[in-house]
């Protein structure tokens, strides 16, 4: 099986770089599987779990909270992603996944996520009450709405993390 | 009197020495922060670069959608200005040069008949504009030393929201770019509509231009390029903002290190000068005392 080079890149660090057999993810057009010799592609990744089948046969789950991917096939385009000793194909396929926020499911601490979910639920309730309690001409309304939006996003992220962990252990 | 002067000088020297200790410590802290900030800029590079590559590709895929999302707006009635400064001072001209540049920009915009709305990142900016009676719509603070991506997300959504709602036609940002350890420069860039990254690269690198025009084969888009571009735009804005915040923080630490190094040097010089003055004062008082004794002895002898 020809290997492909995969990198999962976030603004703060490179989450993963290495060789893999396939990448299964979901774009807004539907599920997408990338294997060697895939055509050039640019797509989005909807928030969810992306599965990377590693060269060892192990499946690595990556929680991607929305992002994009680029598939690039050509000669030597993914050489830097392979480790020494790995069989580097002459023509290779490079899958670059860009995500603002992403993590490996194996890095997620379930207990901590539970705490986060509880915290953000309280925060969302608090800001909902705060926003509805304010008149349309209240100067602080904008700020409260903004904070509510942020809390909702954080809550969604925490819930997705929990989902990813329970899907993996199930 | 002379003894009093000496004591006074001794006290001043002591105070200068302790100030010097503080500035020296701040210099060393800033120096260690520079290294960290530079590391963070480096780790952001693959993401930032990848984002730009995707934008360029998607823009090639649907030039009509690209024309709508990228480029200069024809008419700007309201502009949103994002000013990025530090939370703290003691950093030389770092804050003031950004603030001066943004004030000039705001004045220019107003002269052209454009209404200006303002978002400020950094404590120093919020107080500056509020003091001058300029309305600050949203002020962010607390992360200019070490910005996290989540912080950039907050600023980005605040900047994008009025643009998406059609309330503003252009979003500009004034910040300090970290060109290298030796050079940092205040720069004004257009955040929205997005600036096509390929345009600026082609400008700076004429040789690469014809090559870029050649289509490198067929690229699939999922979803279609136009829709993808619309999704990409806010993400690209986040990435641009995060990069700007990182560069601003590295520039801040560099400016602070430089300012504190200069302050330490000044303190050393001042201590040397003051010590000299003090020694002269002490010598004077000794000479005067001797003269008094000699004078007294002379007077006794004549008796």
Interface residues (C-beta under 8 A of the other chain):
Chain A: X7 X9 X10 X11 X12 X13 X14 X27 X28 X29 X32 X39 X40 X41 X42 X43 X44 X66 X67 X68 X70 X96 X98 X100 X101 X142 X143 X146 X149 X150
Chain B: X40 X43 X44 X46 X47 X48 X50 X51 X53 X54 X57 X58 X61 X137 X138 X148 X149 X150 X152 X153 X154 X157 X158 X216 X217 X218 X219 X220 X221 X222 X223 X225 X227 X228 X231 X232 X235 X238 X239 X242
